[in-house]
Amino acid sequence: MALYSPEQLERLVTSRPRVRLISGPTPLYPLENLAAELGLKEILVKRDDLTGLVLGGNKSRKLEFILADAIAHGADTIITWGSLQSNWCLQTAASARRCGLRPVLLLFKTYDLPLINQGNILLEKLLEAEIQVRETEKKGKSPDQAQAFRLLEEMAEVERKKGHQPYLVSVGGSASGGHLKKPLGAMAYVLSLLEIYRQTAASAPPDYLVVASGSGGTQAGLLVGARALGLKTKIIGICVSDKKEEFLPVVRQIALELVEFLGLDLTLEETDLILLDDYLGAGYGQVTPEVSAVIRRLLQKEALVLDPVYTSKAMLGLIDLARKKYFQPGDRVLFLHTGGVPALFAFPDRLLAEAG
């Protein structure tokens, strides 16, 4: 039973300050060849890699609300962090420039890749983002948030001495921290869930929604939106960086903060939070034979380009779950493509080597 109508839920979100960055609604269509191969009634793909800002990606949705908050705080500089080929950092740099702000990026070498002018880094340099690069203690794992914010605070102090007004944002625009005090990034994905609801209204909402979960905000927003509408859709997050025992509390906290922020009369059950870490492989950003194979497979079978860090692992999860009969033949499964495709061009040798 729906707790809120689509109109009520939309008003709660769109009443918040926002700058328009994306082209929406993003397309949704069936992956017929893959569904037939896996014996499923339907697999849909939601193309949030086509949001429109600098080659697209799910982070653009989040930045509509985050950039509005930065502007309201009088900021002239945005400082954030991510991995070496972070699509979040690219989206942040592009949206900052579009809004007349300066982008400053802290990139962590979370995987063994040289600082090359390819992929997201090429575009960030064309955007004239200021970039600093740091090593991490452990490859294949996201950096510690507390450590990252300590470094960001040092960078912010330098900016203040130059006369700038920095706004600090957590990786992915998901968790509260820095100047981001509310779950604005996750809130944007309530609107994405509403898009999906309306795009599937003629048939039925999906039984399952599979999404790569890296910083938690996208999955949390989808979950809150689905439960507020009374949908039975199960939101399955595929971990791309951290083990689920470490990451599940993060997603839960973001979801609970979002419920409170929107003033929703909503209870989330423990069973609502589904996180699977079976597809981490060698770790965050590590291009393995499995990652390379699934990228080739979807490109050849559906002309759908996956990225090597997020959506490739989420698709590995979807395919494996189908093979293990986690889904029933009559189920409708939706795959959320979160973007990140520019990073593909930073790993050509590894992808082609694995293809051989």
Secondary structure, 3 states (H helix, E strand, C coil): CCCCCHHHHHHHHHCCCCCCCCCCCCCEEECHHHHHHHCCCEEEEEEHHHCCCCCCECHHHHHHHHHHHHHHCCCCEEEEEEECCCHHHHHHHHHHHHCCCEEEEEEEECCCCCCCCCHHHHHHHHCCCEEEEEECCCCCCCCCHHHHHHHHHHHHHHHHHCCCCEEECCHHHCCCECCECCCHHHHHHHHHHHHHHHHCCCCCCCCEEEEEECCCHHHHHHHHHHHHCCCCCEEEEEECCCCHHHHHHHHHHHHHHHHHHHCCCCCCCHHHCEEECCCCCCCCCCCCHHHHHHHHHHHHHHCCCCCCCCHHHHHHHHHHHHHCCCCCCCCEEEEEECECHHHHHHCHHHHHHHHC
